[in-house]
């Protein structure tokens, strides 16, 4: 009997991995190098999620120039390159959930708003036990989510109909991405944002622990 779901696409930060501390520490180190005040770690729950360029825009003072934005972006890449894996780890229950999905033979992919090089490095190092069918971050050919270009490209590479793909994420950006790509949206509550945000952005399913994803496949 063919499963209703043909593939599962995952967001990375806040969905598979808790990366908040490393993102905050890297961003605050970049601000310090520019002589600017840091932000509380908790503030980064709302700063992150839309890609590195948007993160820089959110942490800099509003009046700063485009040149300062580019300078901060360059510094942030340097700082994140130094400490991206200092504390980042899979959330509890992710390993068991991935093992079960792989045992079912469902193709799995990662689509992140991280730069593509950092996305691949992070998956390779922190999720090395699982052979994802495709891993994609932001690059010249893949604009940041919620643009559906990346999601549709992944479903095409996997050879599956987008309507039979789950897109699993923790933010409004992920829910909008799924909707724009015609995928089934699954919001997770263990990540960076709250359940209200997921419901407001029309999550078709909401799960509170990784193992519950298995009920949807």
C-alpha positions in Angstrom: 0.0 0.0 0.0 1.4 3.4 -1.0 1.8 5.9 1.7 0.0 9.2 1.4 3.3 11.1 2.0 6.0 10.7 -0.7 8.7 12.8 1.0 9.4 15.0 4.1 11.2 18.3 3.8 12.6 19.8 7.0 13.6 23.2 8.0 16.9 23.1 9.9 17.4 25.7 12.7 14.6 25.4 15.3 13.3 22.2 13.7 15.9 19.6 13.6 18.6 21.5 15.5 18.7 23.9 18.4 21.2 26.4 17.1 19.9 29.5 18.9 22.9 30.1 21.2 25.5 29.8 18.5 23.5 32.1 16.2 23.1 34.7 19.0 26.7 34.5 20.1 28.0 34.9 16.6 25.7 37.8 15.9 26.6 39.5 19.2 30.3 39.0 18.4 29.8 40.7 15.1 28.0 43.6 16.8 30.8 44.0 19.3 33.4 44.2 16.5 31.4 47.1 15.1 31.2 48.8 18.5 27.4 48.1 18.9 25.5 46.7 21.8 24.5 43.0 21.9 21.0 41.7 22.0 19.6 39.2 24.6 19.7 35.6 23.4 16.0 35.3 23.6 15.6 38.2 21.1 17.2 36.0 18.5 14.1 33.7 18.5 12.5 36.4 16.4 15.6 37.8 14.6 16.5 34.5 13.0 14.5 32.5 10.4 14.6 34.6 7.3 18.2 34.1 6.3 21.5 35.7 7.3 21.0 39.0 5.4 17.6 39.5 7.1 19.2 38.7 10.5 21.8 41.4 10.0 19.1 43.9 9.1 17.2 43.1 12.3 20.2 43.3 14.7 21.6 46.6 13.3 20.2 50.0 14.2 17.5 51.0 11.8 19.4 54.0 10.5 22.6 52.1 9.5 23.7 52.2 5.9 23.8 49.5 3.3 27.6 49.6 3.6 27.3 48.9 7.3 24.9 46.0 6.5 27.4 44.4 4.1 30.2 44.9 6.6 28.2 43.3 9.4 27.2 40.4 7.1 30.8 39.7 6.2 31.8 39.8 9.9 28.8 37.6 10.9 29.9 34.9 8.4 33.4 35.0 10.0 32.1 34.7 13.5 29.5 32.0 12.7 32.3 30.1 11.0 34.2 30.0 14.3 31.4 28.8 16.5 28.5 27.4 14.5 28.8 24.0 16.3 29.8 25.2 19.8 26.5 24.3 21.3 24.2 23.4 18.4 22.7 19.9 18.7 19.6 17.9 17.5 16.6 18.4 19.7 15.6 15.5 22.0 13.6 12.9 20.0 15.0 14.0 16.6 17.3 11.0 16.2 14.6 8.4 17.0 12.1 10.2 14.6 14.7 10.2 11.8 15.5 6.6 12.3 11.9 5.7 12.1 11.3 7.7 8.9 14.3 6.2 7.2 13.1 2.7 8.2 9.8 3.5 6.4 11.8 4.4 3.3 10.5 7.9 3.0 12.9 10.3 1.2 14.0 13.1 3.5 15.4 16.5 2.6 16.5 19.7 4.3 15.6 23.2 3.1 17.1 26.0 5.2 17.4 29.7 5.0 21.0 29.4 6.1 23.6 30.0 3.4 24.0 26.9 1.4 27.5 26.2 2.5 26.6 26.5 6.2 23.5 24.3 5.6 25.5 21.5 4.0 28.3 21.8 6.7 25.8 21.7 9.5 23.9 18.7 8.2 27.1 16.8 7.4 28.5 17.3 10.9 25.5 17.3 13.2 23.2 15.0 11.3 25.8 12.7 9.9 24.0 9.5 10.8 21.2 10.1 8.3 21.6 10.2 4.5 19.3 12.9 3.4 18.2 12.7 -0.2 18.9 16.4 -0.7 20.2 19.3 1.3 19.7 22.9 0.2 20.3 26.4 1.6 20.2 29.9 0.2 22.4 30.6 -2.8 22.2 32.4 -6.1 19.7 29.9 -7.5 17.7 29.5 -4.2 16.1 32.7 -2.7 15.2 32.6 1.0 11.9 31.2 2.1 9.0 31.8 2.0 9.8 32.0 -1.7 8.8 28.4 -2.8 11.6 28.1 -5.4 13.7 25.9 -3.1 10.9 23.7 -1.9 9.7 23.1 -5.5 13.2 22.4 -6.7 13.7 19.8 -3.9 10.4 18.0 -4.7 11.4 18.0 -8.4 14.8 16.5 -7.6 13.1 13.9 -5.4 10.6 13.2 -8.2 7.6 13.6 -6.0 4.4 15.7 -6.3 4.6 18.7 -3.9 1.1 17.9 -2.7 2.4 14.7 -1.3 5.3 16.4 0.6 5.3 17.4 4.3 7.1 20.6 5.0 8.1 20.6 8.7 9.2 23.8 10.4 9.0 26.0 13.4 8.1 29.5 12.1 5.6 31.4 10.0 8.1 31.5 7.2 8.0 27.7 7.0 4.2 27.6 7.0 4.1 30.2 4.3 6.7 28.3 2.3 4.6 25.1 2.5 1.5 26.9 1.4 3.2 28.6 -1.5 4.7 25.3 -2.7 1.4 23.4 -2.3 2.9 21.2 0.4 1.4 19.9 3.6 2.5 22.3 6.4 3.6 20.8 9.8 4.4 23.3 12.6 6.6 22.2 15.5 6.3 23.8 18.9 9.7 22.9 20.3 11.6 25.4 18.1 12.1 29.2 18.1 8.5 30.4 17.8 5.2 29.6 19.6 2.1 27.7 18.6 0.1 30.8 18.1 2.3 32.0 15.3 2.0 28.6 13.6 -1.8 28.6 13.9 -2.0 32.2 12.7 -0.1 31.2 9.5 -2.4 28.2 8.8 -0.3 25.3 9.9 -2.3 22.2 8.7 -0.8 20.1 11.5 0.9 21.1 14.7 3.1 18.6 16.7 4.6 19.0 20.1 7.3 16.3 20.0 9.2 14.7 17.1 7.7 11.3 17.4 4.3 12.7 16.5 5.5 13.3 12.9 5.3 9.6 12.4 1.5 9.7 12.7 1.4 11.9 9.6 3.3 9.7 7.3 
